[in-house]
Amino acid sequence: MMGTWRIKSPGRSAGFTLIELVVVITILSVAALLVIPRLPFSDEGDLKTSARSLAGTIRYIQDMAISTKQYYRLRITLLDGALRVTRLLPDDEEVEITDSLLHNLSLKEGIGFSDVTSSRLGKISEGEAVLDFSPLGADDFLLFHLKTEDAERYYTVAVYPGSGRVELAESYTEGVLSGTDQDRVFSLEEKEEVR
């Protein structure tokens, strides 16, 4: 039996040409430029996680105050993002909480408070914010503004008194986050006009 031999054509060899490689690299570069800015980076994820964690902690404190019919106090150190929850006794003395969910609370590393705003206390941007929760929930309309370390991204956590509702916004937002007429009662702008 005789085998067949194939002879390679001298015109084309296997592999890619330089032009083909340049075109593929250009297409991949353009695709990367479009996709990378839309990917969530660590700071942004930590900011969202910290905002959700803060919202959950506040809901938990409100639920605890309502269910136990006791008063609680949330102390926030704005410089390091530390949170401390205590129970208030009738003589305004603070006692430590035994609930393990409310110990060692803080924001994620690289995330901090820009400010905390209360309808009663106004805007607090340094030092410590002291916020009280009664058996009816939050005593005031509250806004927490969280930021990344470079202060390029913000999250707002809003707490509405009476209803126990807590909302999040992916930006630095003043006043109420939802637009219903009933919620406008808690707007800080309207409270300042009354004064």
Backbone as a chain_set.jsonl record, in Angstrom:
{"seq": "MMGTWRIKSPGRSAGFTLIELVVVITILSVAALLVIPRLPFSDEGDLKTSARSLAGTIRYIQDMAISTKQYYRLRITLLDGALRVTRLLPDDEEVEITDSLLHNLSLKEGIGFSDVTSSRLGKISEGEAVLDFSPLGADDFLLFHLKTEDAERYYTVAVYPGSGRVELAESYTEGVLSGTDQDRVFSLEEKEEVR", "coords": {"N": [[0.818, -1.166, 0.0], [0.401, 2.102, -0.73], [1.109, 5.154, 0.725], [-0.314, 8.396, 0.968], [1.174, 11.438, 0.398], [1.267, 14.678, 1.66], [1.925, 17.853, 0.555], [3.089, 20.801, 1.975], [1.809, 24.015, 1.482], [3.765, 26.718, 0.458], [2.937, 29.338, 0.953], [1.413, 30.0, 3.329], [1.791, 29.796, 6.798], [1.252, 28.061, 9.941], [-0.323, 29.75, 12.731], [-0.593, 33.114, 14.172], [-0.763, 36.276, 12.608], [1.04, 39.363, 13.008], [-0.65, 41.562, 12.735], [-3.179, 40.421, 13.215], [-2.884, 39.731, 15.932], [-2.575, 42.302, 17.079], [-5.099, 43.407, 16.525], [-6.794, 41.739, 18.081], [-5.802, 42.252, 20.674], [-6.415, 44.97, 20.868], [-9.237, 44.915, 20.77], [-9.783, 43.48, 23.151], [-8.722, 45.289, 25.014], [-10.426, 47.53, 24.716], [-12.831, 46.365, 25.526], [-12.175, 45.794, 28.215], [-11.849, 48.401, 29.208], [-14.467, 49.261, 29.15], [-15.793, 47.5, 30.87], [-14.429, 47.262, 33.403], [-14.746, 49.729, 34.986], [-17.361, 49.359, 35.858], [-17.371, 47.261, 37.6], [-17.866, 46.121, 40.933], [-15.899, 47.469, 43.428], [-13.775, 46.783, 46.243], [-13.997, 48.802, 48.289], [-16.485, 49.942, 47.678], [-18.191, 47.754, 47.971], [-17.726, 47.227, 50.698], [-18.737, 49.59, 51.756], [-21.47, 49.414, 51.127], [-22.105, 47.075, 52.541], [-21.524, 47.926, 55.164], [-23.452, 49.953, 55.451], [-25.839, 48.474, 55.246], [-25.493, 46.787, 57.43], [-25.49, 48.656, 59.54], [-28.113, 49.63, 59.256], [-29.535, 47.274, 59.843], [-28.715, 46.866, 62.505], [-29.846, 49.116, 63.735], [-32.569, 48.621, 63.279], [-32.797, 46.324, 64.829], [-32.225, 47.319, 67.422], [-34.405, 49.056, 67.713], [-36.544, 47.197, 67.583], [-35.954, 45.698, 69.857], [-36.238, 47.637, 71.868], [-38.963, 48.216, 71.615], [-40.18, 45.683, 72.05], [-39.28, 44.971, 74.638], [-40.068, 47.125, 76.066], [-38.329, 49.089, 76.994], [-35.728, 51.599, 77.381], [-33.123, 52.498, 75.145], [-29.76, 53.365, 74.241], [-27.755, 54.582, 71.652], [-24.449, 55.039, 70.972], [-22.263, 56.707, 68.905], [-19.061, 56.886, 67.745], [-17.688, 59.146, 65.764], [-15.166, 59.446, 64.598], [-13.768, 56.934, 64.512], [-15.76, 55.171, 63.761], [-16.957, 53.486, 65.602], [-19.543, 51.774, 67.361], [-21.716, 51.784, 70.137], [-23.991, 50.219, 72.235], [-26.254, 50.76, 74.836], [-28.384, 50.094, 77.67], [-30.876, 52.139, 79.047], [-31.517, 53.172, 82.318], [-34.194, 54.206, 84.585], [-33.121, 56.446, 86.008], [-31.472, 57.646, 84.186], [-29.084, 56.337, 84.019], [-26.623, 54.384, 82.379], [-26.415, 51.015, 81.355], [-24.518, 48.128, 80.501], [-25.171, 46.071, 77.643], [-26.246, 42.71, 77.435], [-26.658, 41.251, 75.2], [-25.178, 39.462, 72.672], [-25.125, 40.145, 69.989], [-24.942, 42.849, 69.897], [-22.437, 43.662, 70.635], [-19.085, 44.837, 70.158], [-19.468, 46.44, 67.823], [-18.872, 47.962, 64.731], [-17.937, 49.903, 61.832], [-16.889, 48.66, 58.61], [-13.399, 48.34, 57.761], [-11.892, 51.232, 56.385], [-14.239, 52.506, 55.883], [-16.27, 55.172, 56.942], [-18.052, 57.533, 59.076], [-19.581, 60.295, 57.649], [-21.284, 62.203, 58.65], [-23.835, 62.49, 61.216], [-27.227, 63.055, 61.399], [-29.808, 64.45, 63.278], [-33.219, 65.137, 63.907], [-33.684, 66.45, 66.251], [-31.148, 67.07, 67.393], [-29.659, 68.153, 65.318], [-27.033, 68.457, 62.811], [-24.276, 66.37, 63.266], [-20.915, 66.243, 62.977], [-18.481, 65.629, 64.027], [-16.765, 64.154, 66.84], [-18.937, 62.615, 69.139], [-22.008, 61.003, 68.551], [-25.045, 60.791, 70.2], [-27.768, 58.836, 70.498], [-31.145, 58.19, 71.224], [-33.451, 55.52, 71.894], [-36.761, 54.741, 72.372], [-39.539, 52.935, 73.96], [-41.204, 53.275, 71.816], [-39.668, 53.197, 69.608], [-37.323, 54.819, 67.425], [-36.523, 58.054, 68.632], [-36.231, 60.353, 67.14], [-36.174, 61.709, 63.763], [-33.662, 60.337, 61.853], [-30.554, 60.61, 60.143], [-27.904, 58.918, 58.716], [-24.807, 59.351, 57.341], [-22.642, 57.593, 55.49], [-19.31, 57.037, 54.312], [-16.719, 56.314, 51.888], [-13.171, 55.878, 52.376], [-11.782, 57.641, 50.696], [-13.717, 59.506, 50.304], [-15.353, 59.525, 48.047], [-17.559, 57.979, 47.504], [-20.825, 57.544, 48.821], [-23.26, 56.495, 51.259], [-26.565, 56.675, 52.47], [-28.386, 56.273, 55.414], [-31.587, 56.26, 56.559], [-33.74, 56.838, 59.291], [-36.965, 56.54, 60.409], [-39.072, 58.004, 62.773], [-41.55, 56.532, 64.946], [-42.742, 54.855, 62.869], [-40.789, 52.956, 62.601], [-39.428, 52.394, 60.346], [-36.596, 51.885, 58.252], [-34.472, 53.154, 55.838], [-32.349, 52.92, 52.907], [-30.033, 54.739, 50.87], [-28.129, 55.086, 47.943], [-26.236, 57.265, 47.965], [-25.246, 60.605, 49.009], [-27.697, 61.93, 50.782], [-29.983, 64.389, 51.744], [-32.625, 65.079, 54.078], [-35.832, 63.39, 53.807], [-35.954, 60.071, 52.417], [-37.907, 58.739, 50.985], [-40.799, 59.747, 49.117], [-43.423, 60.271, 50.119], [-46.302, 62.101, 51.312], [-46.852, 61.821, 54.044], [-44.354, 61.137, 55.098], [-42.97, 63.477, 54.734], [-43.362, 65.023, 56.951], [-41.316, 64.44, 58.656], [-39.151, 65.663, 57.57], [-36.077, 67.333, 57.688], [-35.636, 69.886, 56.69], [-38.144, 71.124, 56.792], [-38.545, 71.068, 59.555], [-36.583, 72.876, 60.384], [-37.574, 75.225, 59.293], [-39.787, 75.685, 60.91], [-38.672, 76.392, 63.333]], "CA": [[0.0, 0.0, 0.0], [1.139, 3.355, -0.81], [0.506, 6.267, 1.462], [-0.336, 9.686, 0.286], [1.962, 12.51, 1.014], [0.788, 16.03, 1.384], [2.988, 18.851, 0.517], [2.623, 22.08, 2.504], [1.897, 25.151, 0.578], [4.741, 27.643, 1.026], [2.361, 30.673, 1.145], [0.786, 30.288, 4.62], [2.219, 28.915, 7.881], [0.324, 28.054, 11.072], [-0.062, 30.799, 13.725], [-1.244, 34.394, 13.955], [0.097, 37.348, 12.111], [1.173, 40.488, 13.91], [-1.857, 42.379, 12.597], [-4.248, 39.727, 13.916], [-2.632, 39.881, 17.371], [-2.85, 43.695, 17.445], [-6.556, 43.586, 16.497], [-7.36, 41.036, 19.24], [-5.409, 43.0, 21.877], [-7.188, 46.217, 20.853], [-10.619, 44.581, 21.132], [-9.78, 43.135, 24.576], [-8.475, 46.523, 25.769], [-11.662, 48.323, 24.69], [-13.792, 45.665, 26.376], [-11.76, 46.004, 29.606], [-12.14, 49.792, 29.563], [-15.907, 49.397, 29.347], [-16.289, 46.628, 31.928], [-13.771, 47.451, 34.703], [-15.369, 50.751, 35.846], [-18.663, 48.917, 36.355], [-17.202, 46.205, 38.586], [-17.849, 46.631, 42.309], [-14.602, 47.348, 44.079], [-13.832, 46.434, 47.654], [-14.528, 49.915, 49.082], [-17.912, 50.089, 47.405], [-18.853, 46.616, 48.616], [-17.649, 47.433, 52.139], [-19.647, 50.683, 52.079], [-22.835, 48.874, 51.072], [-22.222, 46.134, 53.653], [-21.582, 48.712, 56.399], [-24.755, 50.625, 55.498], [-26.857, 47.453, 55.545], [-25.259, 46.338, 58.802], [-25.975, 49.726, 60.41], [-29.578, 49.61, 59.171], [-29.992, 46.096, 60.582], [-28.48, 47.117, 63.931], [-30.851, 50.081, 64.19], [-33.857, 47.898, 63.334], [-32.72, 45.409, 65.968], [-32.353, 48.136, 68.642], [-35.808, 49.496, 67.781], [-37.375, 46.035, 67.915], [-35.663, 45.348, 71.239], [-36.855, 48.668, 72.711], [-40.42, 48.058, 71.556], [-40.612, 44.409, 72.645], [-38.991, 44.926, 76.082], [-40.612, 48.361, 76.638], [-37.232, 49.748, 77.702], [-35.019, 52.639, 76.645], [-31.761, 52.145, 74.742], [-28.975, 54.479, 73.725], [-26.719, 54.24, 70.681], [-23.354, 56.015, 70.939], [-21.452, 56.529, 67.7], [-17.847, 57.677, 67.682], [-17.592, 59.438, 64.338], [-13.794, 59.344, 64.12], [-13.373, 55.56, 64.184], [-16.904, 54.375, 63.327], [-17.366, 52.525, 66.633], [-20.91, 51.91, 67.858], [-21.901, 51.157, 71.444], [-25.395, 50.227, 72.625], [-26.494, 50.55, 76.26], [-29.776, 50.202, 78.109], [-31.04, 53.267, 79.968], [-32.35, 52.974, 83.496], [-35.022, 55.393, 84.822], [-32.341, 57.589, 86.483], [-30.595, 57.995, 83.06], [-27.83, 55.59, 84.11], [-26.463, 53.436, 81.275], [-25.857, 49.709, 81.706], [-24.077, 47.347, 79.343], [-26.105, 45.112, 77.057], [-25.722, 41.347, 77.449], [-26.918, 40.66, 73.885], [-23.905, 39.334, 71.95], [-25.228, 40.779, 68.67], [-24.709, 44.285, 70.026], [-21.082, 43.905, 71.138], [-18.025, 45.049, 69.16], [-20.035, 46.951, 66.581], [-18.122, 49.027, 64.048], [-18.007, 49.861, 60.375], [-15.771, 47.962, 57.986], [-12.188, 49.152, 57.611], [-11.928, 52.095, 55.213], [-15.555, 53.145, 55.823], [-16.462, 56.035, 58.108], [-19.218, 58.402, 59.097], [-19.404, 61.679, 57.233], [-22.016, 62.907, 59.706], [-25.093, 61.927, 61.683], [-28.162, 64.156, 61.552], [-30.996, 64.151, 64.06], [-34.151, 66.262, 63.86], [-33.596, 67.135, 67.54], [-29.792, 67.538, 67.686], [-29.029, 68.771, 64.155], [-25.976, 67.685, 62.154], [-23.087, 66.115, 64.082], [-19.896, 65.76, 62.05], [-17.275, 65.227, 64.758], [-17.033, 63.745, 68.219], [-19.805, 61.47, 69.393], [-23.451, 61.19, 68.41], [-25.765, 60.009, 71.202], [-29.133, 58.717, 69.991], [-31.978, 57.399, 72.124], [-34.554, 54.724, 71.365], [-37.749, 54.527, 73.427], [-40.434, 51.819, 73.634], [-41.893, 53.559, 70.557], [-38.663, 53.143, 68.543], [-36.441, 55.981, 67.357], [-37.151, 59.276, 69.129], [-36.08, 61.419, 66.149], [-35.817, 61.361, 62.387], [-32.207, 60.229, 61.86], [-29.825, 60.343, 58.901], [-26.508, 58.528, 58.875], [-24.097, 59.43, 56.065], [-21.418, 56.808, 55.497], [-18.469, 57.36, 53.165], [-15.471, 55.58, 51.722], [-12.017, 56.614, 52.897], [-11.449, 58.732, 49.778], [-14.905, 60.371, 50.281], [-15.908, 59.586, 46.701], [-18.833, 57.278, 47.481], [-21.596, 57.722, 50.051], [-24.527, 55.815, 51.483], [-27.383, 57.323, 53.481], [-29.334, 55.431, 56.139], [-32.604, 57.119, 57.164], [-34.578, 56.163, 60.281], [-38.191, 57.307, 60.595], [-39.666, 57.742, 64.091], [-42.947, 56.089, 64.953], [-43.019, 53.725, 61.983], [-39.724, 51.966, 62.713], [-38.878, 52.141, 59.019], [-35.208, 52.256, 57.988], [-34.243, 53.114, 54.39], [-30.991, 53.15, 52.422], [-29.869, 55.402, 49.569], [-26.757, 54.937, 47.467], [-25.696, 58.603, 47.72], [-25.387, 61.507, 50.152], [-29.032, 62.474, 50.621], [-30.517, 65.153, 52.876], [-34.075, 64.971, 54.201], [-36.42, 62.054, 53.707], [-35.553, 59.334, 51.22], [-39.098, 58.435, 50.202], [-41.469, 60.999, 48.819], [-44.835, 60.361, 50.461], [-46.649, 63.284, 52.102], [-46.752, 61.503, 55.465], [-42.949, 61.159, 55.461], [-42.453, 64.846, 54.688], [-43.451, 65.562, 58.303], [-40.046, 64.218, 59.317], [-38.091, 66.321, 56.823], [-35.294, 68.283, 58.486], [-35.799, 71.229, 56.147], [-39.387, 71.659, 57.322], [-38.358, 71.29, 60.989], [-35.796, 74.09, 60.558], [-38.443, 76.345, 58.974], [-40.689, 75.898, 62.036], [-37.903, 77.034, 64.403]], "C": [[0.865, 1.233, 0.0], [0.38, 4.419, -0.059], [0.535, 7.531, 0.626], [0.452, 10.693, 1.103], [1.346, 13.841, 0.65], [1.966, 16.979, 1.432], [2.39, 20.164, 1.003], [2.796, 23.152, 1.476], [2.835, 26.185, 1.207], [4.149, 29.016, 1.368], [1.877, 30.972, 2.563], [1.287, 29.299, 5.665], [1.231, 29.017, 9.038], [0.709, 29.147, 12.061], [-0.797, 32.076, 13.356], [-0.25, 35.4, 13.404], [0.122, 38.466, 13.149], [-0.086, 41.367, 13.882], [-3.025, 41.722, 13.337], [-4.086, 39.858, 15.436], [-2.951, 41.3, 17.85], [-4.357, 43.951, 17.488], [-7.195, 42.94, 17.722], [-7.029, 41.791, 20.531], [-6.194, 44.311, 21.976], [-8.627, 45.961, 21.284], [-10.715, 44.255, 22.624], [-9.567, 44.377, 25.444], [-9.726, 47.387, 25.832], [-12.717, 47.678, 25.587], [-13.453, 45.859, 27.853], [-12.062, 47.422, 30.066], [-13.636, 50.017, 29.826], [-16.406, 48.633, 30.573], [-15.705, 46.972, 33.304], [-14.403, 48.562, 35.542], [-16.706, 50.338, 36.445], [-18.551, 47.805, 37.399], [-17.207, 46.792, 39.988], [-16.477, 46.4, 42.938], [-14.81, 47.123, 45.565], [-14.439, 47.55, 48.498], [-16.031, 50.055, 48.909], [-18.711, 48.964, 48.049], [-18.857, 46.76, 50.131], [-18.595, 48.541, 52.583], [-21.089, 50.185, 52.121], [-23.083, 47.917, 52.247], [-22.342, 46.881, 54.981], [-22.922, 49.407, 56.548], [-25.859, 49.632, 55.851], [-26.724, 46.947, 56.977], [-25.759, 47.377, 59.807], [-27.5, 49.75, 60.427], [-30.146, 48.43, 59.958], [-29.827, 46.263, 62.086], [-29.534, 48.063, 64.485], [-32.228, 49.42, 64.27], [-33.91, 46.989, 64.568], [-32.888, 46.172, 67.284], [-33.796, 48.601, 68.803], [-36.727, 48.353, 68.196], [-37.199, 45.641, 69.385], [-36.33, 46.347, 72.197], [-38.369, 48.504, 72.757], [-40.865, 46.796, 72.282], [-40.365, 44.346, 74.151], [-39.567, 46.127, 76.825], [-39.57, 49.064, 77.511], [-36.573, 50.766, 76.781], [-33.593, 52.186, 76.36], [-31.069, 53.375, 74.168], [-27.895, 53.928, 72.79], [-25.702, 55.374, 70.671], [-22.477, 55.7, 69.741], [-20.256, 57.456, 67.783], [-17.556, 57.906, 66.205], [-16.184, 59.245, 63.785], [-13.426, 57.927, 63.69], [-14.535, 54.656, 63.782], [-17.365, 53.343, 64.328], [-18.78, 52.831, 67.102], [-21.017, 51.171, 69.185], [-23.358, 51.315, 71.847], [-25.486, 49.929, 74.117], [-27.985, 50.634, 76.526], [-29.839, 51.321, 79.13], [-31.96, 52.881, 81.111], [-33.147, 54.252, 83.743], [-34.24, 56.631, 85.289], [-31.302, 58.048, 85.452], [-29.209, 57.344, 83.147], [-27.792, 54.57, 82.97], [-25.848, 52.144, 81.789], [-25.535, 48.955, 80.418], [-25.147, 46.353, 78.916], [-25.456, 43.724, 77.094], [-25.895, 40.642, 76.107], [-25.62, 40.641, 73.064], [-23.943, 39.972, 70.561], [-24.898, 42.259, 68.717], [-23.354, 44.61, 70.65], [-20.114, 44.043, 69.966], [-18.571, 45.48, 67.805], [-19.129, 48.033, 66.009], [-18.312, 48.865, 62.546], [-16.811, 49.086, 59.846], [-14.59, 48.91, 57.827], [-12.247, 49.949, 56.306], [-13.254, 52.802, 55.017], [-15.731, 53.969, 57.089], [-17.753, 56.811, 58.007], [-18.821, 59.773, 58.582], [-20.063, 62.568, 58.274], [-23.237, 62.099, 60.09], [-26.009, 63.12, 61.927], [-29.403, 63.665, 62.287], [-31.917, 65.366, 63.999], [-34.122, 67.055, 65.161], [-32.226, 67.767, 67.766], [-29.132, 68.295, 66.536], [-27.946, 67.863, 63.584], [-24.748, 67.602, 63.061], [-22.037, 65.533, 63.15], [-18.564, 65.439, 62.722], [-17.647, 64.882, 66.185], [-17.902, 62.523, 68.295], [-21.26, 61.87, 69.21], [-24.132, 60.252, 69.407], [-27.241, 60.02, 70.819], [-29.933, 57.768, 70.877], [-33.11, 56.707, 71.377], [-35.481, 54.399, 72.529], [-38.585, 53.297, 73.092], [-41.282, 52.061, 72.384], [-40.933, 53.506, 69.369], [-37.765, 54.356, 68.594], [-37.195, 57.218, 67.826], [-37.172, 60.38, 68.084], [-35.978, 60.835, 64.748], [-34.295, 61.411, 62.33], [-31.679, 59.979, 60.458], [-28.385, 60.018, 59.245], [-25.869, 58.587, 57.496], [-22.771, 58.706, 56.211], [-20.636, 57.116, 54.228], [-17.285, 56.413, 53.094], [-14.33, 56.465, 52.198], [-11.635, 57.798, 52.014], [-12.607, 59.723, 49.608], [-15.462, 60.558, 48.871], [-17.269, 58.913, 46.6], [-19.499, 57.403, 48.847], [-22.798, 56.793, 50.065], [-25.256, 56.581, 52.572], [-28.321, 56.291, 54.086], [-30.286, 56.387, 56.842], [-33.473, 56.282, 58.1], [-35.763, 57.071, 60.577], [-38.804, 56.982, 61.957], [-41.114, 57.282, 63.957], [-43.199, 54.856, 64.116], [-41.986, 52.616, 62.126], [-39.052, 51.668, 61.393], [-37.45, 52.663, 58.917], [-34.99, 52.097, 56.49], [-32.787, 53.409, 54.074], [-31.033, 53.871, 51.085], [-28.393, 55.356, 49.206], [-26.184, 56.296, 47.059], [-25.773, 59.386, 49.022], [-26.707, 62.24, 49.957], [-29.44, 63.189, 51.893], [-32.03, 64.968, 52.904], [-34.553, 63.54, 54.056], [-36.0, 61.387, 52.404], [-36.749, 58.978, 50.354], [-39.921, 59.708, 50.083], [-42.928, 61.095, 49.203], [-45.094, 61.569, 51.347], [-46.511, 63.028, 53.601], [-45.302, 61.578, 55.927], [-42.377, 62.569, 55.47], [-42.507, 65.521, 56.057], [-42.09, 65.47, 58.994], [-38.886, 64.908, 58.615], [-37.389, 67.361, 57.685], [-35.48, 69.7, 57.985], [-37.06, 71.875, 56.719], [-39.272, 71.925, 58.817], [-37.591, 72.571, 61.238], [-36.636, 75.316, 60.246], [-39.36, 76.692, 60.139], [-39.977, 76.66, 63.149], [-37.797, 78.452, 64.142]], "O": [[1.901, 1.332, 0.658], [-0.835, 4.561, -0.195], [1.33, 7.676, -0.302], [0.375, 10.752, 2.33], [0.963, 14.093, -0.493], [2.863, 16.872, 2.269], [1.341, 20.599, 0.528], [3.767, 23.198, 0.72], [2.695, 26.491, 2.392], [4.825, 29.802, 2.031], [1.93, 32.132, 2.971], [1.219, 28.089, 5.449], [0.454, 29.969, 9.102], [1.889, 29.454, 12.23], [-1.527, 32.126, 12.366], [0.943, 35.362, 13.706], [-0.7, 38.489, 14.064], [-0.521, 41.855, 14.925], [-3.783, 42.412, 14.019], [-5.07, 40.076, 16.142], [-3.536, 41.472, 18.919], [-4.842, 44.636, 18.388], [-8.064, 43.55, 18.345], [-7.896, 41.948, 21.391], [-6.591, 44.709, 23.071], [-9.175, 46.719, 22.084], [-11.642, 44.713, 23.293], [-10.178, 44.496, 26.506], [-10.054, 47.922, 26.891], [-13.416, 48.374, 26.324], [-14.355, 46.067, 28.665], [-12.488, 47.623, 31.203], [-14.009, 50.869, 30.632], [-17.341, 49.075, 31.24], [-16.445, 46.967, 34.287], [-14.589, 48.355, 36.741], [-17.137, 50.913, 37.444], [-19.551, 47.448, 38.021], [-16.618, 47.848, 40.218], [-15.971, 45.279, 42.97], [-15.923, 47.265, 46.071], [-15.302, 47.287, 49.336], [-16.76, 50.262, 49.879], [-19.783, 49.197, 48.607], [-19.856, 46.459, 50.784], [-19.192, 48.456, 53.657], [-21.836, 50.503, 53.047], [-24.145, 47.95, 52.868], [-23.16, 46.52, 55.826], [-23.478, 49.452, 57.645], [-26.721, 49.933, 56.676], [-27.724, 46.708, 57.654], [-26.381, 47.023, 60.809], [-28.111, 49.877, 61.488], [-31.14, 48.583, 60.668], [-30.693, 45.851, 62.858], [-30.059, 47.844, 65.577], [-32.968, 49.641, 65.228], [-34.93, 46.902, 65.253], [-33.617, 45.722, 68.168], [-34.349, 48.546, 69.901], [-37.587, 48.522, 69.061], [-38.164, 45.297, 70.067], [-36.913, 45.953, 73.207], [-38.983, 48.638, 73.816], [-41.827, 46.832, 73.05], [-41.151, 43.735, 74.875], [-39.563, 46.161, 78.055], [-39.869, 49.56, 78.598], [-36.821, 50.795, 75.576], [-32.938, 51.576, 77.205], [-31.715, 54.3, 73.676], [-27.219, 52.947, 73.099], [-26.044, 56.524, 70.398], [-22.006, 54.574, 69.578], [-20.413, 58.673, 67.88], [-17.218, 56.97, 65.48], [-16.029, 58.911, 62.61], [-12.84, 57.734, 62.624], [-14.317, 53.48, 63.489], [-18.088, 52.414, 63.966], [-19.17, 53.992, 67.225], [-20.48, 50.075, 69.343], [-23.9, 52.42, 71.806], [-24.88, 48.977, 74.609], [-28.749, 51.17, 75.723], [-28.958, 51.442, 79.981], [-33.043, 52.335, 80.9], [-32.817, 55.291, 83.172], [-34.65, 57.754, 84.997], [-30.358, 58.758, 85.799], [-28.28, 57.743, 82.445], [-28.811, 53.965, 82.638], [-24.885, 52.163, 82.556], [-26.193, 49.126, 79.392], [-25.924, 45.863, 79.735], [-24.265, 43.581, 76.819], [-25.344, 39.561, 75.896], [-25.037, 41.692, 72.797], [-22.893, 40.306, 70.012], [-24.606, 42.863, 67.684], [-23.149, 45.72, 71.141], [-20.308, 43.434, 68.914], [-18.179, 44.944, 66.769], [-18.676, 48.918, 66.735], [-18.782, 47.835, 62.062], [-15.832, 48.882, 60.563], [-14.76, 50.127, 57.766], [-12.605, 49.414, 55.257], [-13.398, 53.609, 54.098], [-15.383, 53.52, 58.181], [-18.455, 56.76, 56.998], [-17.829, 60.346, 59.033], [-19.483, 63.557, 58.723], [-23.627, 61.158, 59.4], [-25.617, 64.084, 62.583], [-29.968, 62.619, 61.968], [-31.445, 66.503, 64.036], [-34.502, 68.226, 65.17], [-32.143, 68.884, 68.276], [-28.149, 69.004, 66.75], [-27.935, 66.658, 63.835], [-24.249, 68.613, 63.554], [-22.233, 64.454, 62.591], [-17.619, 65.02, 62.053], [-18.707, 65.268, 66.677], [-17.659, 61.522, 67.621], [-21.689, 62.934, 69.655], [-23.828, 59.06, 69.451], [-27.885, 61.069, 70.814], [-29.465, 56.687, 71.235], [-33.646, 57.213, 70.392], [-35.051, 53.851, 73.544], [-38.371, 52.674, 72.052], [-41.998, 51.164, 71.937], [-41.347, 53.746, 68.235], [-37.472, 54.872, 69.672], [-38.357, 57.418, 67.472], [-38.036, 61.256, 68.13], [-35.733, 59.643, 64.565], [-33.695, 62.414, 62.715], [-32.275, 59.233, 59.681], [-27.727, 60.757, 59.978], [-26.348, 57.932, 56.57], [-21.89, 59.139, 56.954], [-21.223, 57.421, 53.19], [-16.896, 55.795, 54.085], [-14.511, 57.665, 52.4], [-11.212, 58.839, 52.518], [-12.488, 60.681, 48.845], [-15.981, 61.624, 48.541], [-18.053, 59.236, 45.709], [-18.838, 57.372, 49.885], [-23.285, 56.364, 49.02], [-24.626, 57.083, 53.503], [-28.97, 55.53, 53.369], [-29.855, 57.229, 57.629], [-33.889, 55.174, 57.762], [-35.588, 58.231, 60.951], [-39.032, 55.812, 62.266], [-41.802, 57.602, 62.987], [-43.809, 53.901, 64.597], [-42.269, 51.461, 61.808], [-38.197, 50.785, 61.317], [-37.13, 53.737, 59.424], [-35.281, 51.042, 55.926], [-32.081, 54.052, 54.85], [-31.932, 53.655, 50.273], [-27.523, 55.56, 50.053], [-25.702, 56.458, 45.937], [-26.3, 58.894, 50.02], [-26.824, 63.081, 49.065], [-29.266, 62.664, 52.993], [-32.646, 64.727, 51.866], [-33.772, 62.595, 54.17], [-35.724, 62.06, 51.411], [-36.635, 58.919, 49.13], [-39.75, 60.64, 50.869], [-43.633, 61.942, 48.654], [-44.196, 62.014, 52.061], [-46.099, 63.917, 54.347], [-45.038, 62.037, 57.038], [-41.387, 62.823, 56.156], [-41.781, 66.485, 56.301], [-41.749, 66.318, 59.818], [-37.74, 64.749, 59.034], [-38.042, 68.177, 58.336], [-35.482, 70.635, 58.786], [-37.04, 73.049, 57.089], [-39.837, 72.901, 59.311], [-37.891, 73.294, 62.188], [-36.441, 76.36, 60.87], [-39.683, 77.862, 60.344], [-40.591, 77.479, 63.833], [-37.186, 79.18, 64.925]]}, "num_chains": 1, "name": "protein.A"}
